[in-house]
Amino acid sequence: MQKLRFIQLRHDMRRIPRAEMPKRSTRRIKSAQKAVQREKDSVALFPELARFRSVEERLDAQDKSEFTRLIARRRAEAEAWLKVRRRLRQLPSDKQARFVEHWNKRTMVPAEGVNACTALFQMFPRPDWYLEDRLSDPRWDTSSGRAMINQAFEEYFGEKFRMEFPEETCQTGQEGMR
């Protein structure tokens, strides 16, 4: 069988709205006015402790926070789909076709990159994908984290793929779990 050139996977980017600045309705403005006043009243003796001096400042901070959150969410979703496509290209074409058929039939699962990645790993568990996911996560960058990965890896794959993590494989400069 020849490799699939273009892999058509069911996906739904509508679940993540476009990153647009929210509109400033009168309801939002009134709510911000009350919140700023409430905060001013709570730190009346020390007005320099108030986080926001005006309603505009509070609304700007809220808008910026929401905008950056949506951008990060869309970026994470795109990276998950890129990972799925990269991993699919590593598989032989018959396994690619099996997964694409399986994924496109599953309508109960939301069509998100993370779910596709999980389904791909469940159909074709590969130790290198497992390690890639775990070692790229900065929360596991401690000696106890490496021990937990070793234990989980051993439980999942058994003795067939036994390996230990050398110190060099972990990221440096990360503080690890907090």
C-alpha positions as CSV (number, residue, x, y, z in Angstrom):
1,M,0.0,0.0,0.0
2,Q,1.2,3.5,-0.7
3,K,1.3,6.3,1.9
4,L,-1.7,8.6,2.2
5,R,-0.7,12.0,0.9
6,F,-3.4,14.0,2.6
7,I,-5.1,12.6,5.7
8,Q,-8.6,13.9,6.2
9,L,-9.4,13.8,9.9
10,R,-12.7,14.9,11.5
11,H,-12.0,18.1,13.5
12,D,-13.9,20.9,14.9
13,M,-12.2,24.2,15.5
14,R,-15.5,25.9,16.1
15,R,-15.3,24.6,19.7
16,I,-12.6,27.2,20.3
17,P,-13.8,30.7,19.4
18,R,-11.6,33.1,17.4
19,A,-9.5,35.4,19.5
20,E,-11.3,38.7,19.3
21,M,-11.5,41.5,21.8
22,P,-14.8,41.3,23.7
23,K,-17.3,44.1,23.3
24,R,-17.8,46.5,26.1
25,S,-21.5,46.3,26.9
26,T,-23.2,48.5,29.5
27,R,-23.6,45.4,31.6
28,R,-19.8,44.8,31.7
29,I,-19.1,48.5,32.4
30,K,-21.6,48.6,35.3
31,S,-20.1,45.4,36.7
32,A,-16.6,46.8,36.5
33,Q,-17.7,50.0,38.2
34,K,-19.1,48.0,41.1
35,A,-16.0,45.9,41.3
36,V,-13.6,48.8,41.3
37,Q,-15.7,50.6,43.9
38,R,-15.8,47.5,46.0
39,E,-12.0,47.1,45.8
40,K,-11.5,50.8,46.7
41,D,-13.8,50.4,49.7
42,S,-11.9,47.3,50.9
43,V,-8.5,49.1,50.9
44,A,-9.7,52.5,51.8
45,L,-6.8,53.2,54.2
46,F,-4.2,52.2,51.7
47,P,-5.5,53.2,48.2
48,E,-2.1,52.3,46.6
49,L,-3.0,48.6,47.2
50,A,-5.9,48.7,44.8
51,R,-5.2,46.7,41.7
52,F,-7.2,49.0,39.4
53,R,-7.5,52.7,39.6
54,S,-10.3,53.1,37.0
55,V,-13.0,51.1,35.3
56,E,-11.1,51.4,32.0
57,E,-8.0,49.9,33.5
58,R,-10.0,46.9,34.8
59,L,-11.8,46.3,31.5
60,D,-8.5,46.5,29.6
61,A,-6.9,44.0,32.0
62,Q,-9.9,41.6,31.6
63,D,-9.8,42.0,27.8
64,K,-6.1,41.3,27.6
65,S,-6.4,38.2,29.9
66,E,-9.3,36.8,27.8
67,F,-7.5,37.5,24.5
68,T,-4.3,35.8,25.6
69,R,-6.2,32.8,27.0
70,L,-8.0,32.2,23.8
71,I,-4.8,32.6,21.8
72,A,-3.0,30.0,24.0
73,R,-6.0,27.7,23.7
74,R,-6.0,27.9,19.9
75,R,-2.3,27.4,19.8
76,A,-2.5,24.3,22.1
77,E,-5.2,22.8,19.9
78,A,-3.2,23.4,16.7
79,E,-0.1,21.8,18.3
80,A,-2.1,18.8,19.3
81,W,-3.3,18.3,15.7
82,L,0.2,18.8,14.4
83,K,1.4,16.1,16.8
84,V,-1.4,13.7,15.6
85,R,-0.5,14.3,12.0
86,R,3.3,13.9,12.7
87,R,2.6,10.6,14.5
88,L,0.3,9.3,11.8
89,R,3.0,9.9,9.2
90,Q,5.3,7.6,11.3
91,L,2.9,4.7,10.9
92,P,2.6,2.4,7.9
93,S,-0.2,3.3,5.4
94,D,-2.5,0.4,6.5
95,K,-2.4,1.5,10.1
96,Q,-2.9,5.1,9.0
97,A,-6.0,4.1,7.0
98,R,-7.4,2.1,9.9
99,F,-7.0,5.0,12.3
100,V,-8.5,7.5,9.9
101,E,-11.5,5.3,9.4
102,H,-11.9,4.7,13.1
103,W,-11.5,8.4,14.0
104,N,-13.9,9.6,11.4
105,K,-16.6,7.2,12.6
106,R,-16.3,8.1,16.2
107,T,-18.9,10.9,16.7
108,M,-19.3,10.5,20.4
109,V,-15.9,11.9,21.1
110,P,-15.3,15.7,20.6
111,A,-13.2,16.2,17.5
112,E,-10.2,17.8,19.3
113,G,-6.5,17.2,18.8
114,V,-6.0,15.8,22.4
115,N,-8.7,13.2,21.9
116,A,-7.3,12.2,18.5
117,C,-3.8,11.9,20.0
118,T,-5.2,9.7,22.8
119,A,-7.1,7.5,20.4
120,L,-4.1,7.1,18.2
121,F,-2.0,6.0,21.2
122,Q,-4.7,3.6,22.4
123,M,-4.8,2.0,19.0
124,F,-1.1,1.8,18.4
125,P,0.8,2.2,21.8
126,R,4.4,3.1,21.1
127,P,7.0,3.7,23.8
128,D,8.7,6.6,22.0
129,W,5.4,8.6,21.9
130,Y,4.9,7.9,25.6
131,L,8.3,9.1,26.5
132,E,8.1,12.2,24.2
133,D,4.9,13.3,25.9
134,R,6.2,12.8,29.4
135,L,9.7,14.2,29.0
136,S,8.4,17.4,27.2
137,D,6.2,18.2,30.2
138,P,8.1,20.5,32.7
139,R,6.1,19.2,35.6
140,W,8.0,15.9,35.4
141,D,11.5,17.4,35.5
142,T,12.6,16.2,38.9
143,S,14.2,13.0,40.1
144,S,10.8,11.9,41.7
145,G,9.1,12.8,38.4
146,R,11.5,10.6,36.5
147,A,10.9,7.7,38.9
148,M,7.1,8.1,38.5
149,I,7.5,8.0,34.7
150,N,9.7,4.9,35.0
151,Q,7.1,3.2,37.1
152,A,4.1,4.2,34.9
153,F,6.1,3.2,31.8
154,E,6.9,-0.2,33.3
155,E,3.2,-0.8,34.3
156,Y,2.0,0.2,30.8
157,F,4.5,-1.5,28.6
158,G,5.9,-4.2,31.0
159,E,9.3,-5.7,30.6
160,K,9.2,-5.7,26.8
161,F,10.5,-2.1,26.6
162,R,12.4,-1.7,29.8
163,M,14.5,1.5,30.0
164,E,15.8,3.9,32.5
165,F,16.0,7.7,32.1
166,P,19.5,9.1,32.2
167,E,19.9,12.5,33.7
168,E,20.7,14.1,30.3
169,T,17.3,13.3,28.9
170,C,15.4,15.7,31.2
171,Q,15.1,19.3,30.5
172,T,17.4,21.6,32.4
173,G,16.5,25.0,33.8
174,Q,13.0,23.9,34.9
175,E,12.0,24.1,38.5
176,G,9.9,21.0,38.2
177,M,6.6,20.4,40.1
178,R,5.4,23.2,42.2
